[in-house]
Amino acid sequence: MPPESAPSLSDTVYDRLATWLRADALPEGARLPGENALAERFSVSRPVLRQALARLRAEGRLESRKGSGTYIRALAPPELPPIHFGPLGNIPDVRAFLEFRCGLESAMAAEAARRAEPGALARLAEARAGLEAETRAGRPSIEADVAFHQAVAEASGNRFYQAVMQALVEQTRFGIRLTRELAPMPDADRFATMRREHGRIADAILRGAAEAARAAMEQHLQNGIRRLFGG
């Protein structure tokens, strides 16, 4: 397996956002600029920006308010301790990771369907649209795929899901890339399947159907295991 990769663009944006928040000493309760303005400020796409914002929300440093925007929380909030899973070291590791995601994210999707607020649902719909646009253009869509799953974590309203998904972001990227490269399926068929599977997850969450969301996420991840390992 290749060595652990350099920091991703979303990690870099997270560091820049955190530095900006500290340097400007924004008061508790201050509203952040909108996503378009922040994406322009940091010269990144909105999916990349959302990953960095999701990480700050998972740490308790930001909060989203229904129909209003993103706000600064207390300057010294209680934070979850960092979680370090380490890189995926071998093929059994990859399979175990995908099986872990299956259980974790199926429950997370069901919780999102039960609890998601309108703002989180809007961001999930945007993440879905971004992933569909990437796949229709024939681009790798790895970052858009990661952003979709993090949007589901945010929609769950549970900071522990959000923190675990953020801690697993590099492993998730690696697993997605491996599936793209090794699964014996033509690109056009794979992209169409991705749109269909992610669409079922999003549709179930958006209509508040918890068990349908659970089943759609489980089927999506189990299909990924089958595409990679056969069976």
C-alpha positions as CSV (number, residue, x, y, z in Angstrom):
1,M,0.0,0.0,0.0
2,P,1.2,3.5,-0.7
3,P,2.5,5.7,2.2
4,E,0.1,8.1,3.9
5,S,-0.7,11.0,1.6
6,A,0.1,14.7,2.0
7,P,-2.5,16.9,3.6
8,S,-5.6,17.3,1.4
9,L,-7.0,20.5,0.1
10,S,-9.9,20.3,2.6
11,D,-7.3,19.9,5.5
12,T,-5.5,23.0,4.2
13,V,-8.7,25.0,4.0
14,Y,-9.6,23.8,7.5
15,D,-6.3,25.1,8.9
16,R,-6.7,28.4,7.1
17,L,-10.3,28.8,8.3
18,A,-9.3,28.0,11.9
19,T,-6.4,30.5,11.7
20,W,-8.8,33.2,10.2
21,L,-11.3,32.6,13.0
22,R,-8.6,33.0,15.7
23,A,-6.9,36.0,14.0
24,D,-10.1,38.0,13.5
25,A,-11.3,37.1,17.0
26,L,-14.9,36.8,15.9
27,P,-17.2,37.0,18.9
28,E,-19.4,34.1,20.0
29,G,-22.6,34.2,18.1
30,A,-21.1,36.0,15.1
31,R,-22.5,34.9,11.7
32,L,-20.0,33.6,9.1
33,P,-20.2,34.9,5.5
34,G,-22.1,32.6,3.1
35,E,-20.5,29.6,1.4
36,N,-20.1,31.5,-1.9
37,A,-18.2,34.3,-0.2
38,L,-16.0,31.9,1.8
39,A,-15.3,29.7,-1.2
40,E,-14.2,32.8,-3.1
41,R,-12.1,34.1,-0.1
42,F,-10.2,30.9,0.2
43,S,-10.1,30.1,-3.6
44,V,-11.7,26.7,-3.3
45,S,-14.8,24.9,-4.5
46,R,-17.9,24.7,-2.3
47,P,-17.6,20.9,-1.8
48,V,-14.1,21.4,-0.4
49,L,-15.2,24.3,1.8
50,R,-18.1,22.3,3.2
51,Q,-15.7,19.5,4.3
52,A,-13.6,22.1,6.3
53,L,-16.8,23.6,7.7
54,A,-18.1,20.2,8.7
55,R,-14.9,19.5,10.6
56,L,-15.3,22.7,12.5
57,R,-18.9,21.9,13.3
58,A,-17.9,18.4,14.5
59,E,-15.4,20.0,16.8
60,G,-18.1,22.3,18.3
61,R,-16.5,25.5,17.0
62,L,-19.3,26.3,14.6
63,E,-23.0,25.7,14.5
64,S,-25.7,25.8,11.8
65,R,-29.0,27.5,12.6
66,K,-32.1,26.6,10.8
67,G,-32.8,28.9,7.9
68,S,-30.1,31.4,9.1
69,G,-26.6,30.3,8.5
70,T,-23.4,29.3,10.3
71,Y,-22.4,30.9,13.6
72,I,-19.4,31.0,15.9
73,R,-19.8,28.9,19.0
74,A,-18.0,29.7,22.3
75,L,-14.3,30.5,21.8
76,A,-13.2,27.6,24.0
77,P,-15.9,24.9,23.5
78,P,-15.5,21.4,24.8
79,E,-14.0,19.4,22.0
80,L,-14.0,15.7,21.4
81,P,-10.5,14.2,21.7
82,P,-8.8,13.6,18.3
83,I,-9.4,10.2,16.8
84,H,-6.5,8.6,14.9
85,F,-7.3,5.5,13.0
86,G,-4.1,5.4,10.9
87,P,-3.7,4.5,7.2
88,L,-5.2,1.4,5.7
89,G,-2.2,-1.0,5.5
90,N,-3.4,-4.0,3.5
91,I,-6.3,-5.6,1.7
92,P,-7.9,-7.1,4.8
93,D,-7.7,-3.6,6.4
94,V,-9.6,-2.2,3.4
95,R,-12.4,-4.8,3.6
96,A,-12.7,-4.3,7.4
97,F,-12.9,-0.5,6.9
98,L,-15.7,-0.8,4.3
99,E,-17.6,-3.2,6.5
100,F,-17.2,-0.8,9.5
101,R,-18.5,2.0,7.3
102,C,-21.5,-0.1,6.3
103,G,-22.7,-0.4,9.9
104,L,-21.8,3.1,10.9
105,E,-23.2,5.0,8.0
106,S,-26.4,2.9,7.7
107,A,-27.3,4.0,11.2
108,M,-26.2,7.5,10.5
109,A,-28.4,7.8,7.4
110,A,-31.4,6.6,9.4
111,E,-30.7,9.2,12.0
112,A,-30.4,11.9,9.4
113,A,-33.8,11.0,8.0
114,R,-35.3,11.3,11.5
115,R,-33.6,14.5,12.7
116,A,-32.3,16.6,9.8
117,E,-33.1,20.3,9.8
118,P,-34.0,22.2,6.6
119,G,-30.5,23.8,6.4
120,A,-28.8,20.4,6.6
121,L,-31.2,18.9,4.1
122,A,-30.5,21.8,1.7
123,R,-26.7,21.1,2.0
124,L,-27.3,17.4,1.4
125,A,-29.3,18.2,-1.7
126,E,-26.5,20.4,-2.9
127,A,-23.9,17.7,-2.2
128,R,-26.0,15.2,-4.2
129,A,-26.2,17.7,-7.1
130,G,-22.5,18.3,-7.0
131,L,-21.7,14.6,-7.1
132,E,-24.1,14.1,-10.0
133,A,-22.5,17.0,-11.9
134,E,-19.1,15.5,-11.4
135,T,-20.0,12.0,-12.6
136,R,-22.0,13.3,-15.6
137,A,-18.8,15.2,-16.6
138,G,-16.8,12.0,-16.3
139,R,-14.6,13.4,-13.5
140,P,-13.2,11.2,-10.7
141,S,-15.6,12.8,-8.2
142,I,-13.8,11.6,-5.1
143,E,-14.1,14.8,-3.2
144,A,-17.7,15.2,-4.2
145,D,-18.4,11.6,-2.9
146,V,-16.7,12.4,0.4
147,A,-18.7,15.6,0.7
148,F,-21.9,13.7,0.2
149,H,-21.2,11.3,3.0
150,Q,-20.1,14.1,5.3
151,A,-23.4,15.9,4.4
152,V,-25.3,12.8,5.6
153,A,-23.2,13.0,8.9
154,E,-24.1,16.6,9.3
155,A,-27.8,15.9,8.7
156,S,-27.8,13.3,11.5
157,G,-27.3,16.2,14.0
158,N,-25.0,14.0,16.0
159,R,-21.5,15.4,16.6
160,F,-20.1,12.0,17.3
161,Y,-21.0,10.8,13.8
162,Q,-19.6,13.9,12.4
163,A,-16.3,13.6,14.3
164,V,-15.8,9.9,13.3
165,M,-16.6,10.6,9.7
166,Q,-14.1,13.5,9.7
167,A,-11.4,11.3,11.4
168,L,-12.0,8.7,8.6
169,V,-11.8,11.1,5.7
170,E,-8.4,10.0,4.4
171,Q,-9.4,6.3,4.7
172,T,-12.6,7.1,2.9
173,R,-10.8,8.8,0.1
174,F,-8.4,5.9,-0.2
175,G,-11.3,3.4,-0.3
176,I,-13.2,5.3,-2.9
177,R,-10.1,5.7,-5.1
178,L,-9.3,2.0,-4.8
179,T,-12.8,1.0,-5.8
180,R,-12.7,3.4,-8.8
181,E,-9.4,1.9,-9.9
182,L,-9.9,-1.8,-9.3
183,A,-13.6,-2.4,-9.8
184,P,-14.1,-4.2,-13.2
185,M,-16.9,-1.8,-14.5
186,P,-16.8,0.7,-17.4
187,D,-16.7,4.3,-16.2
188,A,-20.1,5.2,-17.7
189,D,-21.8,2.3,-15.9
190,R,-20.0,3.0,-12.6
191,F,-21.0,6.7,-12.7
192,A,-24.6,5.8,-13.5
193,T,-24.7,3.3,-10.6
194,M,-23.2,5.9,-8.2
195,R,-25.8,8.5,-9.2
196,R,-28.6,5.9,-8.6
197,E,-27.3,4.7,-5.3
198,H,-26.5,8.1,-3.8
199,G,-29.8,9.4,-5.2
200,R,-31.7,6.7,-3.3
201,I,-30.0,7.6,0.0
202,A,-30.7,11.3,-0.5
203,D,-34.3,10.8,-1.5
204,A,-35.0,8.7,1.6
205,I,-33.4,11.2,3.9
206,L,-35.1,14.1,2.3
207,R,-38.5,12.5,2.7
208,G,-37.8,11.5,6.3
209,A,-37.9,7.7,5.6
210,A,-35.5,6.4,8.2
211,E,-35.6,2.7,7.4
212,A,-35.4,3.3,3.6
213,A,-32.4,5.6,4.2
214,R,-30.8,2.9,6.3
215,A,-31.4,0.2,3.7
216,A,-30.2,2.5,0.8
217,M,-26.9,3.3,2.5
218,E,-26.3,-0.3,3.5
219,Q,-27.0,-1.5,-0.1
220,H,-24.7,1.3,-1.5
221,L,-21.7,0.3,0.7
222,Q,-22.3,-3.4,0.4
223,N,-22.4,-3.0,-3.4
224,G,-19.0,-1.2,-3.1
225,I,-17.6,-4.2,-1.2
226,R,-18.9,-6.5,-3.9
227,R,-17.6,-4.4,-6.7
228,L,-14.1,-4.4,-5.2
229,F,-13.9,-8.0,-3.8
230,G,-16.5,-9.8,-5.8
231,G,-19.1,-12.2,-4.4
